[in-house]
Amino acid sequence: MTKIVLTDLPGRPCPAAAALELVGERWSLLVVRELSLGVTRFGDVVRGTGAPRDRVAARLRSLEDAGVVVREAYQDSPTRWDYRLSPAGRDLVPVVEALLVWGRRHAVAPATPA
């Protein structure tokens, strides 16, 4: 599991800066959203996020390294993986939910369907 040493961060290092270093990239939080909705397969995560396949693959690797995502093989030859949120990943769900609420209030055009 990747951990951030605060003194390695630029500017005013704090736990929020460390968290953003691990999960602050746009596609990372959208991957967390998809997994929190019960999506487990790579192709379904790609479809749900709208991200390029290589981006999703990179984000899943970095989230796994950070201890946010766990993967389990569901098929051999070729190996295929299911992805799930770890306990640390599940702790991010309220953050994603808060972003959904904030986005609905402040970022989405009023006439846009939910």
C-alpha positions in Angstrom: 0.0 0.0 0.0 1.4 3.4 -1.0 1.6 5.9 1.8 2.6 9.6 1.3 5.3 11.2 3.5 4.0 14.7 4.1 7.4 16.3 4.0 7.8 15.0 0.4 4.8 17.1 -0.8 5.3 20.7 -2.1 3.6 23.7 -0.6 1.6 23.2 2.7 1.6 19.5 3.2 -1.4 18.0 5.0 -3.5 14.8 4.9 -5.8 16.3 2.3 -2.8 17.0 0.0 -1.7 13.4 0.6 -5.1 12.0 -0.2 -5.3 14.0 -3.5 -1.9 12.7 -4.4 -3.3 9.2 -4.3 -6.9 9.7 -5.6 -7.2 13.2 -6.9 -7.0 12.5 -10.6 -10.4 12.7 -12.3 -10.5 9.2 -13.6 -9.5 7.7 -10.2 -12.7 9.0 -8.5 -14.8 8.0 -11.4 -13.4 4.4 -11.1 -14.2 4.5 -7.4 -17.8 5.7 -8.3 -18.2 2.7 -10.7 -16.9 0.2 -8.2 -19.1 1.7 -5.5 -22.1 1.1 -7.8 -21.2 -2.6 -8.0 -19.4 -2.6 -11.3 -16.5 -5.1 -11.1 -15.3 -5.9 -14.7 -12.7 -3.8 -16.5 -14.8 -3.2 -19.6 -17.8 -2.1 -17.6 -15.6 0.3 -15.6 -14.3 1.7 -19.0 -17.9 2.2 -20.2 -19.1 3.7 -17.0 -16.3 6.2 -16.7 -16.0 7.1 -20.4 -12.2 7.0 -20.0 -9.8 5.5 -22.5 -8.9 1.9 -21.7 -5.3 2.7 -21.0 -6.3 5.4 -18.5 -8.6 3.0 -16.6 -5.9 0.4 -16.5 -3.4 2.9 -15.1 -5.9 4.2 -12.5 -6.8 0.7 -11.4 -3.1 -0.1 -11.0 -2.4 3.1 -9.0 -5.6 2.6 -6.9 -4.5 -1.0 -6.2 -1.0 0.2 -5.2 -2.7 2.8 -2.9 -4.8 0.1 -1.2 -8.0 1.5 -2.5 -8.9 -1.3 -4.9 -8.4 -5.1 -4.7 -8.4 -7.4 -7.7 -9.3 -11.0 -7.9 -8.9 -13.4 -10.8 -12.1 -14.8 -12.1 -10.7 -16.5 -15.1 -7.4 -18.2 -16.1 -5.9 -18.4 -19.5 -6.1 -15.5 -20.2 -6.3 -14.2 -16.7 -9.2 -11.8 -16.2 -9.8 -9.8 -13.1 -12.7 -8.5 -11.0 -12.1 -5.2 -9.1 -13.6 -4.2 -5.8 -13.2 -1.5 -3.3 -11.0 -2.3 -0.3 -12.1 -1.0 3.2 -10.0 2.1 2.4 -11.8 2.4 -1.0 -15.2 2.1 0.7 -14.2 5.0 3.0 -14.0 7.1 -0.2 -17.7 6.5 -1.1 -19.0 9.4 1.1 -16.4 11.7 -0.6 -17.8 10.7 -4.1 -21.4 11.1 -2.8 -20.5 14.6 -1.5 -19.0 15.4 -5.0 -22.3 14.3 -6.6 -24.3 16.6 -4.3 -22.0 19.5 -4.9 -21.9 18.9 -8.6 -25.7 18.8 -8.8 -25.9 22.1 -6.9 -23.0 24.0 -8.5 -21.7 22.3 -11.6 -24.6 20.9 -13.6 -26.7 23.1 -15.9 -30.3 23.4 -14.4 -32.1 21.8 -17.3 -29.8 18.7 -17.3 -31.7 15.5 -16.4 -30.3 13.7 -13.2 
